[in-house]
Amino acid sequence: MARYTGPTTKIARKFGEAIYGADKSFEKRNFPPGQHGNNRRRGKKSEYAVQLQEKQKAKYTYGILERQFRGLFKKASASRGITGEVLLQLCESRLDNVVFRLGIAPTRRGARQLVSHRHITVNGELVNIPSYALKAGDVIAVREKSKSLEAVERSLANSSHASEWLTWNDDTLQGTFVSVPERLQIPENINEQFIVELYSK
């Protein structure tokens, strides 16, 4: 399966929550998509269905495909700490996610594009790999030639830079990946334990 590029509201409705951020269309129709809409009777989900849905939600939220996600899970399993928490920390440490969290792009999809199009530097070096894993102390910045991009300026104007594990300098348009976030600092509504149970079968 190639990366999903279709309507984000449809996916948000599938999971019953706005996983891509504020969405007026989702607010109007916050029930699963389908011919019969909200009137369709849905039976109780099996344990496997619940676990699978949680994994799919995490993959769509971070824009990661199955092979990459499974690789992250293996890495998390081999690391010290709680596997589910480490998995989310690895997702949060991706360059495209941090660019989104810093407010340089309004969405993760937009952040991925900025990175791929060589608008972002890490420690002064151009990096165009969205999945690049950041380490504590890394400095993420907008490339000098790209600082006047309208999309970047608009996104930064509407951003609050609220993440506790990141710092941002408005004058130089650069931020620092201070540390790997704790689970409580990750706002995503994902039950990582279900993902661990699914992959452990």
JOHUPE-V519850 format. One record per backbone hydrogen bond with DSSP energy under -0.5 kcal/mol. NH is the residue of the N-H (numbers start at 1). CO is the residue of the C=O. E is the energy in kcal/mol with one decimal. If there is no record, write none. Layout:
<<NH & CO & E> <NH & CO & E>>
This chain:
<<11 & 7 & -0.9> <12 & 8 & -2.4> <13 & 9 & -2.7> <14 & 10 & -1.5> <15 & 11 & -1.5> <16 & 12 & -1.1> <17 & 12 & -1.5> <19 & 17 & -2.1> <21 & 18 & -1.5> <27 & 23 & -1.8> <28 & 24 & -1.4> <29 & 25 & -1.6> <31 & 29 & -0.7> <37 & 34 & -1.2> <39 & 36 & -1.9> <40 & 37 & -0.9> <43 & 41 & -0.5> <50 & 46 & -2.0> <51 & 47 & -2.1> <52 & 48 & -2.9> <53 & 49 & -2.4> <54 & 50 & -1.8> <55 & 51 & -1.9> <56 & 52 & -2.7> <57 & 53 & -2.4> <58 & 54 & -2.0> <59 & 55 & -2.3> <60 & 56 & -2.6> <61 & 57 & -2.5> <62 & 58 & -2.1> <63 & 59 & -1.1> <64 & 59 & -2.1> <69 & 65 & -2.7> <70 & 66 & -2.9> <71 & 67 & -1.7> <72 & 68 & -2.0> <73 & 69 & -2.1> <74 & 70 & -2.2> <75 & 71 & -2.0> <76 & 72 & -2.5> <77 & 73 & -2.6> <78 & 74 & -1.6> <79 & 75 & -0.6> <79 & 76 & -0.8> <86 & 82 & -2.6> <87 & 83 & -2.3> <88 & 84 & -1.8> <89 & 85 & -2.3> <90 & 86 & -2.3> <91 & 87 & -1.8> <92 & 88 & -2.5> <93 & 89 & -1.5> <94 & 91 & -1.1> <95 & 132 & -1.7> <96 & 130 & -2.3> <98 & 94 & -2.1> <99 & 95 & -2.4> <100 & 96 & -1.6> <101 & 97 & -2.7> <102 & 98 & -2.4> <103 & 100 & -1.2> <104 & 99 & -1.6> <105 & 99 & -0.9> <111 & 107 & -2.1> <112 & 108 & -2.5> <113 & 109 & -1.6> <114 & 110 & -2.2> <115 & 111 & -2.3> <116 & 112 & -2.7> <117 & 113 & -2.2> <118 & 115 & -1.7> <119 & 114 & -2.2> <121 & 141 & -2.8> <122 & 125 & -3.0> <123 & 139 & -3.2> <125 & 122 & -1.8> <127 & 120 & -1.9> <130 & 128 & -0.6> <132 & 129 & -2.0> <134 & 93 & -2.4> <134 & 132 & -0.6> <137 & 177 & -3.4> <138 & 135 & -2.2> <140 & 138 & -0.6> <140 & 175 & -2.7> <141 & 121 & -2.4> <142 & 173 & -2.0> <143 & 119 & -3.3> <146 & 143 & -1.7> <147 & 143 & -0.7> <147 & 144 & -1.1> <149 & 146 & -1.8> <153 & 149 & -2.4> <154 & 150 & -2.6> <155 & 151 & -1.9> <156 & 152 & -2.5> <157 & 153 & -1.9> <158 & 154 & -1.1> <159 & 156 & -1.0> <166 & 163 & -1.0> <167 & 176 & -1.8> <169 & 174 & -2.4> <170 & 168 & -0.6> <173 & 169 & -1.4> <174 & 169 & -1.2> <175 & 140 & -3.6> <176 & 167 & -2.0> <177 & 138 & -2.9> <178 & 165 & -1.1> <178 & 176 & -1.5> <179 & 165 & -1.2> <185 & 182 & -1.3> <186 & 183 & -1.5> <187 & 185 & -0.7> <190 & 188 & -1.8> <192 & 190 & -1.2> <194 & 191 & -1.2> <195 & 191 & -0.8> <196 & 192 & -2.0> <197 & 193 & -2.4> <198 & 194 & -2.1> <199 & 195 & -2.4> <200 & 196 & -1.5> <201 & 198 & -1.1>>
